[in-house]
Amino acid sequence: MAAVTTAWIFLLLLPFYFSIPCVTGQEFNTEEEIVPESPLQKPRVLIAIIARNAAHTLPYFLDCIDKLDYPKNRIAIWAATDHNIDNTTAILREWVKNVQKLYHYVEWRPMSEPQSYTDEFGPKHWPSSRFVHVLKLRQAALRTAREKWSDYIFYVDVDNFLTNPQTLNLLMEENKTVVAPMLESRTLYSNFWCGMTPQGFYRRTPEYVLIREWKKTGCYPVPMIHSTMLIDLRKEASVNLQFYPPHSDFTWSFDDIIIFAFSCRQAGIQMYICNREHYGYLPVPLKPHQPLEDEIECFTHVLTEAMIDRPPLETSRYVSVSPKLPDKMGFDEIYMINLKRRQDRRVRMLRSLYELQIQVKTFDAVDGKALNTSQLKALNIDVVPGYHDPYSGRTLTRGEIGCFLSHYYIWKEVIERGLEKALIIEDDVRFEYQFRGKLLKLMNDVEMAELDWDLIYIGRKRMQVERPEKAVPNVMNLVEADYSYWTLAYAISKQGAQKLVAAEPLNKMLPVDEFLPVMYNKHPVEAYMEFYNPRDLKAFSAEPLLVYPTHYTGQPGYFSDTETSTIWDNETVSTDWDRRYSGKTRQQGEIHTDAQNTEALSPQATLDASSRDEL
């Protein structure tokens, strides 16, 4: 009876139930939109830092880590240091202490003793014991990453400088198990190989240069990457990766980068190198016998090169850095010529010179674009009759007059201040490796040889290429200068400045780099030299040169203030021949083999190369 009653009630209520309208989420939430789902958190990354004798690079390296555009609460830091003879441990400890609250997790593994390996003969030597120790450290970092459930592990050598803040994000987007950002050095050397022999040695391939010089860009499969690399621990194959112990089938040369490349091969994992973007810099490795001081020189060169096209490397705000102590390198004054409106060049040059520990006086250049006809007449400026640029056919430009006056006024200041010797540097130079040490040695050798000199080119463009220049006895790396272009950098004595000013060049002006060869009697155009007597300037040149232009014609960033100007006596006629002709910066015959200044060069010692030093 109860069941029948329940059934009748259900039947009576059934029409009412179906008459209730369905309330959708949109109809229910009439005044507020549905809140969308939040995005996924960034993957978890462990950054492995292994430092040894890196006090000179660490502040800059750590700033690159600081500036990675990645949530720090998704990053773990694993830092180890050992076998140091410098201040590496203290610097890294200070950084770890100051940043540990910013990161998800920090593991600090210092080892103060011993300071060296028993079987090494220098801090740059890699005996087998060092390879084993580094492999064990890399394996320990990998083990920690796995234990902490990190999605990625990012290995970065402490002399690799990731100037691209997006490096981590960009590498993750490639979706590769093992991938590296291509890093730039002062040579063709980089952090990858394109070829490998069956025995695990480096093999040269045409593809390497194409990738290294960005002639082809992308993400390419290669047999070897090293120094900086990202490993995706979410990939199934990554569980088979290991640094130590080496794979049981490993028989190649015992080297940490080769051992890991073999591990990838055995795990069926392809390594990739990516050059879609500019990611940063690394130094060229030193030879095993070289001291730590050479590595510091090499790093300084990395700093100055990085500033040519990109912002300078900075030091981390989480570490203390002692200021450098610039000096004048034995010169009475060092001048850096710069146009006030070229603030970008001024900033770069002053920073570069600071990194080289060179104290300079900024000399405001005469701006040719600001010169007017009245000023030229007041200075009694005129041009050597018949002068025409040998490539474009034009006469002198106001930009060239401004350049000449800038140098001329420095010569006069050298005389007025009684300076025995000065160094003059233009603002568009790049410094060669070991610039400071090489210049100090050259000037010391000149002094020891009691050489009577007026001018020494530090940077120039050699135009006489048919025969070698005469080497200077008892002074290595110095030649008697023949016909040359450019006044990038040169040393001038008081006697030399007096000769140049006494020539009264303003009323018979040539471009300054044409005037100087006239004054040392090596200009190929006799007609120009007839206007100057005597022509007894004693001019020499460093060989090889110690500075070069930052840019050449046609390269991105090239600009000439001397050639992009107006005709000297007609400001309505503009000149822009630097892009179309610019013979001074574009055209120069190849220096014949038998014309090389080999007599001035020191013999090159034969050096053994390691697997890291192939290029």
DALIN-V89878 format. One record per residue. N is the residue number from 0. PHI is phi in degrees with one decimal (NA if undefined). OMEGA is omega in whole degrees, 0 to 359 (999 if undefined). D_FIRST is the distance of its C-alpha to the first C-alpha in whole Angstrom. Layout:
# DALIN-V89878
n = <N/N>
phi = <PHI/PHI>
omega = <OMEGA/OMEGA>
d_first = <D_FIRST/D_FIRST>
This chain:
# DALIN-V89878
n = <0/1/2/3/4/5/6/7/8/9/10/11/12/13/14/15/16/17/18/19/20/21/22/23/24/25/26/27/28/29/30/31/32/33/34/35/36/37/38/39/40/41/42/43/44/45/46/47/48/49/50/51/52/53/54/55/56/57/58/59/60/61/62/63/64/65/66/67/68/69/70/71/72/73/74/75/76/77/78/79/80/81/82/83/84/85/86/87/88/89/90/91/92/93/94/95/96/97/98/99/100/101/102/103/104/105/106/107/108/109/110/111/112/113/114/115/116/117/118/119/120/121/122/123/124/125/126/127/128/129/130/131/132/133/134/135/136/137/138/139/140/141/142/143/144/145/146/147/148/149/150/151/152/153/154/155/156/157/158/159/160/161/162/163/164/165/166/167/168/169/170/171/172/173/174/175/176/177/178/179/180/181/182/183/184/185/186/187/188/189/190/191/192/193/194/195/196/197/198/199/200/201/202/203/204/205/206/207/208/209/210/211/212/213/214/215/216/217/218/219/220/221/222/223/224/225/226/227/228/229/230/231/232/233/234/235/236/237/238/239/240/241/242/243/244/245/246/247/248/249/250/251/252/253/254/255/256/257/258/259/260/261/262/263/264/265/266/267/268/269/270/271/272/273/274/275/276/277/278/279/280/281/282/283/284/285/286/287/288/289/290/291/292/293/294/295/296/297/298/299/300/301/302/303/304/305/306/307/308/309/310/311/312/313/314/315/316/317/318/319/320/321/322/323/324/325/326/327/328/329/330/331/332/333/334/335/336/337/338/339/340/341/342/343/344/345/346/347/348/349/350/351/352/353/354/355/356/357/358/359/360/361/362/363/364/365/366/367/368/369/370/371/372/373/374/375/376/377/378/379/380/381/382/383/384/385/386/387/388/389/390/391/392/393/394/395/396/397/398/399/400/401/402/403/404/405/406/407/408/409/410/411/412/413/414/415/416/417/418/419/420/421/422/423/424/425/426/427/428/429/430/431/432/433/434/435/436/437/438/439/440/441/442/443/444/445/446/447/448/449/450/451/452/453/454/455/456/457/458/459/460/461/462/463/464/465/466/467/468/469/470/471/472/473/474/475/476/477/478/479/480/481/482/483/484/485/486/487/488/489/490/491/492/493/494/495/496/497/498/499/500/501/502/503/504/505/506/507/508/509/510/511/512/513/514/515/516/517/518/519/520/521/522/523/524/525/526/527/528/529/530/531/532/533/534/535/536/537/538/539/540/541/542/543/544/545/546/547/548/549/550/551/552/553/554/555/556/557/558/559/560/561/562/563/564/565/566/567/568/569/570/571/572/573/574/575/576/577/578/579/580/581/582/583/584/585/586/587/588/589/590/591/592/593/594/595/596/597/598/599/600/601/602/603/604/605/606/607/608/609/610/611/612/613/614>
phi = <NA/-63.9/-65.5/-64.2/-58.8/-61.8/-65.0/-62.1/-59.7/-60.9/-65.6/-68.0/-85.8/-59.7/-63.4/-65.7/-63.3/-74.9/-83.1/-75.0/-70.3/-77.2/-99.4/-81.3/-61.2/-66.3/-72.1/-71.4/-98.9/-74.1/-106.5/-125.1/-76.1/-66.4/-71.8/-70.4/-67.6/-75.4/-70.5/-68.3/-68.0/-63.8/-58.7/-85.3/-126.5/-106.1/-98.5/-97.9/-120.0/-121.6/-121.6/-145.6/47.4/-119.6/-60.0/-77.8/-99.4/-54.9/-57.8/-77.8/-60.3/-66.5/-64.3/-64.3/-66.8/-55.5/-91.2/-59.5/-81.6/-154.8/-59.2/-67.6/-75.3/-108.3/-118.0/-108.6/-110.1/-121.0/-124.6/-133.6/-149.1/-167.4/52.0/-104.0/-115.3/-125.9/-95.1/-57.2/-59.4/-64.5/-66.2/-66.7/-63.8/-60.8/-64.8/-58.8/-63.2/-79.6/-109.6/-60.1/-77.8/-81.3/-99.1/-63.2/-157.4/-132.2/-117.9/-117.2/-127.7/-86.9/-140.7/-79.7/-130.9/-80.5/-87.8/-153.0/-85.1/-65.2/-104.9/-100.2/-111.9/172.9/-65.3/-99.4/-81.4/-114.1/-72.4/-60.9/-64.1/-71.2/-57.5/-61.2/-63.6/-65.1/-61.6/-65.8/-64.6/-62.3/-67.1/-63.1/-64.3/-64.2/-63.7/-61.5/-60.2/-68.9/-66.7/-88.1/57.9/-68.4/-79.9/-137.7/-125.5/-119.4/-90.9/-137.6/-66.1/-78.1/-111.1/-105.4/-118.2/-85.9/-80.6/-94.3/-62.7/-90.6/-52.4/-60.8/-60.9/-66.6/-67.6/-63.4/-64.1/-71.2/56.9/-113.2/-69.8/-131.8/-143.6/-131.8/-84.1/-71.6/-110.1/-102.1/-128.2/-76.6/-124.7/-76.5/-60.4/-150.8/-100.9/-156.5/-117.3/-101.7/-139.3/-144.7/-76.6/-60.1/-93.9/88.1/-96.1/-66.6/-130.1/-71.5/-140.0/-62.7/-65.4/-57.6/-64.0/-60.6/-74.2/-62.1/-97.4/58.9/-78.4/-136.4/-124.5/157.8/-128.4/-116.4/-71.1/-138.6/-82.3/-152.1/-131.0/-158.9/73.8/-134.4/-160.2/-112.9/-115.3/-86.9/-79.3/-80.3/-71.0/-57.3/-66.1/-66.3/-66.5/-93.0/-81.4/-159.8/-95.9/-146.1/-71.8/-59.7/-56.0/-59.7/-92.3/-73.2/-131.1/-80.2/-57.3/-78.5/-146.3/-59.7/-73.5/-73.0/-61.3/-71.8/-60.6/-66.7/-60.4/-62.4/-62.1/-68.8/-85.1/72.8/-110.6/-90.1/-84.0/-133.4/-117.7/-118.0/-131.4/-64.0/-126.6/-88.2/-100.4/156.0/-132.7/-146.3/-83.5/-75.8/-62.4/-87.1/-80.7/-56.3/-84.5/-76.3/-80.0/-63.0/-60.8/-66.3/-66.7/-64.1/-60.3/-62.1/-65.8/-58.7/-66.0/-59.1/-60.2/-71.0/-67.6/-62.2/-81.1/-65.3/-117.8/-138.8/-59.5/-68.2/-69.9/-113.7/-96.8/-63.7/-75.4/-97.6/-132.2/-87.8/-129.2/-73.8/-68.8/-77.0/-121.5/-66.4/-142.2/-97.6/56.1/89.0/-82.1/-74.3/-157.7/-123.3/-102.6/-119.2/-84.9/-153.3/-73.4/-56.9/-78.6/-102.1/-64.6/-61.7/-68.0/-62.1/-61.7/-63.8/-66.4/-62.6/-69.0/-61.5/-65.6/-63.8/-63.4/-83.3/59.8/-116.0/-89.4/-126.9/-110.1/-75.3/-110.5/-68.0/-69.0/-76.3/-86.2/-59.5/-68.5/-92.5/-74.6/-114.9/-60.9/-62.2/-64.8/-64.3/-67.1/-64.0/-87.3/56.8/-83.9/-145.5/-106.4/-53.7/-55.8/86.2/-71.9/-142.0/-57.9/-67.4/-106.6/-97.7/85.0/-79.2/-90.2/-64.3/-103.8/-67.8/-62.2/-69.4/-64.7/-59.9/-63.5/-60.2/-61.5/-60.4/-68.7/-59.5/-67.7/-68.9/-56.2/-64.9/-67.2/-57.7/-68.2/-63.2/-88.2/67.1/-76.4/-72.0/-155.4/-138.4/-115.8/-116.6/-127.7/-84.0/-92.5/-120.7/-112.3/-117.2/-90.7/-72.4/-56.6/63.5/-53.5/-61.0/-63.2/-68.4/-69.3/-59.0/-65.8/-59.9/-67.7/-67.0/-64.6/-61.0/-67.8/-64.2/-80.9/53.9/-73.0/-85.7/-134.1/-113.3/-146.4/-129.1/-66.8/-99.7/-143.7/-164.2/-120.0/-71.9/-103.1/-88.9/-121.6/-90.4/-145.8/-70.6/-82.9/-74.4/-72.1/-87.5/-59.6/68.6/-131.2/-68.6/66.6/-140.4/-130.4/-76.6/-71.3/-98.3/-52.9/-140.8/-110.3/76.3/-126.0/-55.8/-161.9/-158.2/-93.9/-131.6/-91.3/-61.1/-62.1/-65.0/-62.2/-62.9/-65.2/-68.6/-72.8/-64.8/-71.2/49.7/-82.0/-69.2/-94.1/-150.4/-78.4/-127.1/-54.0/-59.4/-80.2/-91.3/-64.7/-61.5/-62.1/-60.6/-71.0/-106.8/61.6/-127.5/-85.6/-73.2/-97.8/-60.6/-61.7/-71.9/-71.4/-62.5/-84.5/-129.1/-148.1/-78.3/-120.7/-118.6/-64.4/-91.8/-113.5/-132.4/-147.0/-64.3/-143.4/-73.3/-69.0/-107.2/-137.8/-138.1/-65.3/-69.7/-141.2/-112.4/-52.5/93.7/-81.5/-57.6/94.3/-75.0/-157.5/-115.4/-80.9/-84.4/-91.4/-89.9/-157.0/-133.4/-60.7/-59.6/-109.2/-153.0/-72.7/-86.1/-101.7/-85.8/-123.7/-148.4/-79.9/-62.4/-85.1/-94.0/-122.5/40.6/-59.7/-64.2/-107.9/-115.9/-104.4/-161.3/-64.3/-63.0/-71.0/-60.7/-54.7/-79.3/-103.0/-65.6/-83.4/-69.7/-65.6/-88.0/-95.6/-78.6/-63.4/-88.0/-73.0/-77.7/-115.8/-74.6/-107.0/-98.3/-64.3/-86.7/-114.1/-69.6/-119.5>
omega = <180/180/180/179/180/181/179/179/180/181/180/183/186/179/179/181/182/180/179/181/177/181/178/178/181/181/182/183/189/186/182/176/178/180/180/177/178/178/177/173/178/176/179/184/170/177/182/181/178/188/172/179/186/182/182/182/188/181/180/178/183/176/177/177/178/189/175/182/183/183/183/178/175/181/170/179/175/187/179/176/183/175/183/171/178/188/184/184/182/181/182/178/179/180/180/181/184/184/189/179/180/186/181/185/177/175/186/185/178/174/187/181/357/181/180/175/185/184/177/177/176/184/179/179/179/173/182/180/178/176/181/182/180/178/179/178/179/178/178/178/179/179/178/180/180/180/180/180/176/176/180/165/185/177/178/174/187/171/173/187/183/183/177/182/183/187/182/181/182/179/178/180/179/176/177/179/179/186/181/171/179/181/186/174/180/177/176/181/175/187/176/169/174/181/179/179/177/179/177/178/180/176/180/178/177/184/185/183/180/179/184/181/177/176/167/184/180/177/194/175/181/181/184/164/181/175/175/179/180/179/179/183/176/180/183/184/184/181/181/180/174/176/183/356/177/178/184/180/185/179/183/179/184/183/187/182/179/179/180/177/178/178/178/181/181/179/181/182/177/174/180/172/183/178/179/181/169/187/181/190/169/180/173/182/177/175/186/185/186/182/180/179/177/179/178/176/181/179/178/178/175/180/183/179/182/184/186/182/185/180/182/172/179/177/181/178/181/177/178/181/178/179/175/183/182/174/184/173/179/175/176/176/173/182/171/183/182/173/180/182/176/183/179/178/181/181/181/183/180/178/178/180/176/180/177/181/180/180/184/171/178/181/181/183/173/183/181/180/181/180/175/185/180/179/179/178/180/179/181/182/174/184/174/181/177/181/171/177/186/183/184/181/182/174/183/176/177/174/178/175/178/178/180/182/180/178/181/181/175/177/180/180/177/180/184/180/180/181/181/178/181/176/180/183/174/190/182/182/169/186/178/177/181/181/185/182/181/180/177/180/180/182/176/179/177/180/181/179/182/181/176/185/176/183/177/176/172/175/182/171/181/184/177/190/183/183/181/174/186/177/180/180/174/176/179/177/176/178/172/187/170/183/186/171/174/173/183/180/178/173/180/176/177/178/179/179/179/180/183/180/181/179/180/189/187/182/175/193/170/168/188/181/169/181/184/177/174/185/173/168/181/179/183/181/183/183/180/186/181/182/184/174/359/177/189/177/180/188/180/178/171/178/1/181/184/173/177/177/176/181/175/181/178/179/174/179/180/174/179/176/181/184/175/190/175/176/191/184/178/186/177/181/181/178/176/185/185/181/185/183/179/181/183/185/183/188/171/179/176/176/182/181/181/177/179/180/186/183/182/186/175/179/181/178/177/184/176/179/174/181/182/193/187/186/999>
d_first = <0/4/5/5/6/9/10/11/13/15/16/17/19/20/23/24/24/27/29/30/33/34/37/40/42/45/43/42/45/47/50/51/51/50/52/53/53/56/59/59/62/65/65/67/70/73/76/79/82/85/88/92/95/93/94/96/93/90/90/90/87/85/85/84/81/81/80/78/75/72/70/72/68/68/71/72/76/77/81/84/87/90/94/95/99/98/95/92/90/91/90/87/86/86/84/81/81/81/79/76/74/74/72/69/71/75/76/80/82/86/89/92/94/96/97/98/97/100/101/101/104/103/100/99/100/96/97/94/93/93/91/89/88/87/84/83/82/81/78/78/77/74/73/72/71/68/67/67/64/67/66/70/73/76/80/83/86/88/91/88/88/85/86/83/80/77/78/75/73/75/75/71/71/73/70/72/72/76/78/81/82/86/88/92/95/99/99/97/95/92/89/88/90/89/91/91/93/91/93/91/94/94/95/96/95/95/92/92/95/92/89/92/93/90/92/88/85/82/80/82/81/84/85/86/85/85/86/83/80/76/74/70/68/65/66/66/69/70/69/72/75/77/81/81/82/83/82/83/84/86/90/91/93/92/91/88/87/88/85/82/83/83/80/78/80/78/75/75/75/77/79/80/82/82/84/82/83/86/85/87/91/92/95/97/97/101/103/102/106/105/105/102/104/104/100/101/103/101/98/100/101/97/97/100/98/95/96/98/95/92/92/93/92/91/90/87/87/85/88/92/95/98/100/103/107/108/112/115/115/119/120/121/118/115/115/112/112/109/109/107/105/104/101/99/102/104/100/100/104/104/101/102/105/104/102/105/107/109/110/111/113/111/113/112/113/115/113/115/112/114/117/119/122/124/123/124/128/128/127/130/128/129/128/130/132/130/127/124/121/122/118/117/121/120/122/121/118/117/115/117/120/117/117/120/121/118/120/123/122/121/124/126/124/125/129/128/126/129/126/127/124/121/118/116/113/111/108/106/107/105/106/107/106/108/109/110/112/114/115/116/118/120/121/122/124/126/127/128/130/132/131/132/129/128/125/122/120/116/114/116/116/119/120/123/122/125/126/125/126/128/127/128/130/129/125/122/120/123/125/127/125/126/125/121/119/116/117/113/115/118/121/124/127/129/131/129/128/132/132/130/130/134/133/133/130/128/131/131/127/125/122/122/121/124/126/126/127/130/131/131/133/130/129/129/131/134/134/132/134/137/136/135/138/138/135/135/132/131/127/125/121/119/118/115/114/112/110/109/107/104/103/105/105/102/100/97/99/102/104/108/109/113/112/110/112/115/118/121/123/121/117/116/116/113/113/110/111/109/107/109/112/112/114/115/111/110/114/115/117/116/118/120/119/123/123/120/122/121/124/123/119/119/118/114/113/111/108/105/102/99/95/95/98/98/98>
